């Protein structure tokens, strides 16, 4: 199993409760990516959440239980992180993390399409 199906269902249920969102799911590289209004919002990777959040909140998020730094090419990738199962087990924590993603999704830019 490339990603935790129960965790993916929790994300689906959370997003389904929010009005006015265009939600698309994309499986890629053994990760389930939840696109909200055309932008990556949150992913499920193995048994972890992968968050996209406002980079100015990096230090605050890093203090939360379950936080794991996202590294790309050996460098910390600001505005992204993993949350291990311990960090999203409680519903209040799960809601906090997904709320961060939704809040940032409202102000973030769409990725530029290749070749444009």
C-alpha positions as CSV (number, residue, x, y, z in Angstrom):
1,X,0.0,0.0,0.0
2,X,1.6,3.3,-1.1
3,X,-0.3,5.4,1.4
4,X,-2.5,5.0,4.4
5,X,-6.1,4.6,3.2
6,X,-7.6,5.5,6.5
7,X,-5.6,8.7,6.7
8,X,-6.6,9.6,3.2
9,X,-10.2,9.1,4.2
10,X,-9.8,11.4,7.1
11,X,-8.4,14.1,4.8
12,X,-11.3,13.5,2.3
13,X,-13.9,13.9,5.1
14,X,-12.3,17.0,6.4
15,X,-12.1,18.7,3.0
16,X,-15.7,17.6,2.1
17,X,-17.0,19.6,5.0
18,X,-15.6,22.8,3.7
19,X,-17.9,24.7,1.2
20,X,-16.7,26.2,-2.0
21,X,-13.6,24.0,-2.6
22,X,-12.7,22.4,-5.9
23,X,-10.9,19.2,-4.7
24,X,-9.0,16.9,-7.0
25,X,-7.0,13.9,-5.9
26,X,-3.8,12.9,-7.8
27,X,-1.7,9.8,-7.1
28,X,1.9,10.3,-7.9
29,X,5.1,8.8,-6.6
30,X,3.3,6.6,-4.0
31,X,1.7,9.8,-2.6
32,X,-1.9,10.9,-2.7
33,X,-2.0,14.6,-3.4
34,X,-5.1,16.6,-2.5
35,X,-5.3,19.6,-4.9
36,X,-7.6,22.3,-3.6
37,X,-8.6,25.0,-6.1
38,X,-5.9,23.8,-8.5
39,X,-3.0,23.9,-5.9
40,X,-1.3,21.3,-3.8
41,X,-2.8,21.6,-0.4
42,X,-2.0,18.4,1.6
43,X,-0.7,14.9,0.8
44,X,-0.8,11.5,2.3
45,X,2.6,9.8,2.1
46,X,2.8,6.3,3.7
47,X,1.3,6.9,7.1
48,X,2.2,10.6,7.3
49,X,0.6,13.9,6.3
50,X,2.7,16.1,4.0
51,X,1.7,19.7,4.7
52,X,1.9,22.8,2.5
53,X,1.6,25.9,4.8
54,X,2.7,29.5,5.1
55,X,6.5,29.5,5.4
56,X,6.3,32.3,8.0
57,X,4.8,29.7,10.4
58,X,7.8,27.3,10.0
59,X,9.1,27.7,13.6
60,X,5.6,27.4,15.1
61,X,4.8,24.2,13.2
62,X,8.2,22.8,13.9
63,X,7.4,22.8,17.6
64,X,4.3,20.6,17.2
65,X,4.4,16.9,18.1
66,X,5.0,14.7,15.0
67,X,6.8,17.4,12.9
68,X,9.4,16.1,10.5
69,X,11.5,18.5,8.4
70,X,11.1,18.1,4.6
71,X,14.4,18.1,2.9
72,X,15.1,18.5,-0.8
73,X,18.6,18.2,-2.1
74,X,19.8,18.3,1.5
75,X,18.1,21.6,2.4
76,X,15.1,22.3,4.5
77,X,12.1,23.1,2.3
78,X,10.3,25.9,4.1
79,X,6.5,25.8,4.0
80,X,6.4,22.0,3.7
81,X,6.8,19.3,6.3
82,X,5.7,15.8,7.3
83,X,3.6,15.0,10.3
84,X,4.0,11.5,11.6
85,X,1.0,9.4,12.9
86,X,1.6,10.5,16.5
87,X,1.2,14.2,15.5
88,X,-2.2,13.7,13.7
89,X,-3.7,11.1,15.9
90,X,-5.9,13.5,18.0
91,X,-8.6,15.2,16.0
92,X,-7.7,18.6,17.3
93,X,-4.2,18.3,16.0
94,X,-5.4,16.9,12.7
95,X,-7.8,19.8,12.3
96,X,-5.0,22.3,13.2
97,X,-2.7,20.9,10.5
98,X,-5.3,20.8,7.8
99,X,-6.5,24.2,8.8
100,X,-3.0,25.5,8.2
101,X,-3.0,24.0,4.7
102,X,-6.4,25.4,3.8
103,X,-5.5,28.9,5.1
104,X,-2.3,28.9,3.0
105,X,-4.1,27.5,0.0
106,X,-6.3,30.7,-0.1
107,X,-3.2,32.9,-0.6
108,X,-0.7,30.7,-2.3
109,X,0.1,30.9,-6.0
110,X,-0.5,28.1,-8.4
111,X,2.6,26.4,-9.8
112,X,3.6,27.5,-13.2
113,X,3.0,24.9,-15.9
114,X,6.1,23.6,-17.6
115,X,6.7,25.2,-21.0
116,X,4.9,28.4,-20.3
